[in-house]
Amino acid sequence: MTRVGLRFSTGLSFEEWERVGRHLSGIVDSSSWCLGDWLMYGKEHYADRYQRAIRAAGLQYQTLRNYAWVARQFPLQRRRGRLSFQHHAEVASLPLDQQDRLLDLVERNGWTTKQLRTRIQGERAGCEEEKEDLALIPRIQVPSGRLSSWRRAADRSGTDFGSWVLSVLDRAAEQELGERERTFGRRPGGAPA
């Protein structure tokens, strides 16, 4: 390894090459945490000089501030080694209980950061929808086995349960209405025959 890249010996096996990739990925991810911790320490212990050290190291201050902010939200004992720094960054602005709940889901379902971001956006959109004019549907009895499998499907898709149910019902309605319109035709002006 050099400052500007890697040199590989000839005859490197696939398994060795793959192991190098995992190792490098771990270095990249841990470096974000380490740089965040480094900046926090410098700011606390060398308030008058830490910016000079940042310049001397050739690092971008805003990037370091972002790393430090995420690191501050997640003390060492709260960081999850199986998840990436970016997973933590996605939930860092949320309340602690939401952070933990979402990171639990990520660990359980193996979500990418994109899936986590989609879940967060879906939950935020759900909060926005609550402000809209909503109609209540009648309560229906659902066998518990079905309900638990529906919840697992929603979790696996990275969508909160309420949004998942609505999207499934919307797709079913579109399919049913599309089938009927194809079967029975349409009147002029778009009304069903």
C-alpha positions in Angstrom: 0.0 0.0 0.0 1.3 3.4 -0.9 -0.2 6.9 -0.3 -1.6 6.9 -3.9 -2.7 3.3 -4.3 -2.2 -0.4 -4.0 0.3 -2.7 -5.7 -0.7 -6.3 -6.1 1.6 -9.3 -6.3 1.1 -11.6 -9.2 -0.8 -14.7 -8.4 -3.1 -13.2 -5.8 -6.0 -15.6 -5.2 -9.6 -14.4 -5.4 -10.0 -15.1 -1.7 -6.9 -13.0 -0.8 -8.1 -10.2 -3.1 -11.6 -10.4 -1.5 -10.1 -10.2 2.0 -8.1 -7.1 1.0 -11.4 -5.5 -0.1 -13.1 -6.2 3.2 -10.0 -4.9 5.1 -10.0 -1.7 3.0 -13.7 -1.2 3.5 -13.2 -1.5 7.3 -10.4 1.1 7.2 -12.5 3.6 5.3 -15.5 3.1 7.6 -13.4 3.2 10.8 -11.5 6.3 9.6 -14.7 8.3 9.6 -15.2 7.4 13.3 -11.6 7.9 14.1 -11.4 11.3 12.4 -14.5 12.4 14.2 -13.1 11.3 17.6 -9.8 13.0 16.7 -11.5 16.3 16.0 -13.6 16.2 19.2 -10.4 15.5 21.3 -8.5 18.3 19.6 -11.3 20.8 20.1 -11.6 19.9 23.8 -7.9 19.8 24.6 -6.3 22.2 22.1 -9.1 24.8 21.5 -6.5 27.4 20.6 -4.5 25.2 18.2 -6.6 22.4 16.7 -7.5 24.2 13.5 -3.8 24.6 12.8 -3.4 20.8 13.1 -6.3 20.3 10.7 -4.7 22.5 8.1 -1.3 20.8 8.6 -2.9 17.4 8.2 -4.5 18.6 4.9 -8.1 17.7 6.0 -11.3 19.5 5.1 -12.7 21.2 8.2 -16.4 20.8 7.2 -15.9 17.1 6.5 -14.3 16.6 9.9 -17.1 18.6 11.6 -19.6 16.3 10.0 -17.6 13.2 11.3 -17.3 14.8 14.7 -21.0 15.6 14.9 -22.0 11.9 14.1 -19.3 10.6 16.6 -20.7 12.9 19.3 -24.2 11.5 18.7 -22.9 8.0 19.1 -20.4 7.5 22.0 -18.3 4.4 21.6 -20.6 2.2 23.6 -23.5 3.0 21.3 -21.7 2.4 18.0 -22.7 -0.7 16.2 -19.7 -2.5 14.7 -21.7 -4.4 12.2 -23.1 -1.2 10.7 -21.4 1.4 8.7 -20.6 5.0 9.8 -23.1 6.1 7.1 -25.9 4.1 8.7 -25.2 5.9 11.9 -25.0 9.3 10.1 -28.5 8.7 8.5 -30.2 8.5 11.9 -27.9 10.8 13.9 -30.4 13.7 13.9 -33.3 11.6 15.2 -34.2 11.1 18.9 -32.3 8.3 20.7 -35.2 5.9 20.7 -35.7 6.3 17.0 -32.0 5.9 16.3 -32.0 2.6 18.2 -35.2 1.3 16.7 -34.0 2.0 13.2 -30.5 0.6 13.7 -32.1 -2.5 15.2 -34.1 -2.9 11.9 -31.0 -2.3 9.8 -29.2 -5.0 11.7 -32.1 -7.4 11.6 -32.9 -6.9 7.9 -29.5 -6.1 6.4 -30.6 -2.8 4.9 -28.3 -0.6 2.9 -28.0 3.1 3.8 -30.4 3.8 0.8 -33.0 1.5 2.3 -32.6 3.1 5.7 -33.0 6.6 4.1 -36.1 5.4 2.3 -37.6 4.2 5.6 -36.8 7.5 7.4 -38.4 9.5 4.5 -41.4 7.2 4.6 -41.9 7.7 8.3 -41.5 11.5 7.9 -44.0 11.4 5.1 -46.4 9.4 7.3 -46.2 12.2 9.9 -47.0 14.8 7.1 -49.9 12.7 6.0 -51.4 12.8 9.5 -51.9 16.5 9.0 -53.9 15.9 5.7 -57.6 15.1 5.6 -57.8 11.4 6.4 -60.7 9.0 6.4 -60.9 6.1 8.8 -61.5 2.6 7.6 -63.5 0.1 9.6 -61.6 -2.2 11.8 -61.0 -5.6 10.4 -60.0 -8.8 12.3 -56.8 -10.2 11.0 -55.3 -13.6 12.1 -52.1 -12.8 14.1 -50.0 -15.0 11.8 -50.9 -12.8 8.9 -50.3 -9.6 10.8 -46.8 -10.7 11.9 -45.8 -11.7 8.3 -47.2 -8.4 7.0 -45.1 -6.5 9.6 -42.0 -8.6 8.6 -42.6 -7.8 4.9 -42.9 -4.1 5.7 -39.7 -4.2 7.8 -37.8 -6.0 5.1 -38.9 -3.5 2.5 -37.7 -0.6 4.6 -41.1 0.9 4.9 -43.1 1.7 8.1 -46.1 -0.6 8.5 -48.8 1.9 7.9 -47.2 3.1 4.6 -46.6 -0.5 3.5 -50.3 -1.4 4.1 -51.4 1.7 2.1 -49.1 0.9 -0.8 -50.2 -2.7 -1.0 -53.9 -1.7 -0.9 -53.2 1.0 -3.5 -51.6 -1.6 -5.8 -54.5 -4.0 -5.3 -57.0 -1.3 -6.1 -55.2 -0.3 -9.2 -55.0 -3.9 -10.4 -58.6 -4.6 -9.6 -59.9 -1.4 -11.3 -57.6 -2.0 -14.3 -58.9 -5.6 -14.7 -62.6 -4.4 -14.5 -62.0 -1.6 -17.0 -60.3 -4.0 -19.4 -63.1 -6.5 -19.0 -66.1 -4.2 -19.1 -64.7 -1.4 -21.3 -65.1 2.4 -20.8 -67.8 4.9 -21.7 -67.0 8.0 -23.6 -65.5 10.5 -21.1 -63.7 7.8 -19.2 -66.5 6.5 -17.1 -66.8 2.7 -16.9 -69.5 1.1 -19.1 
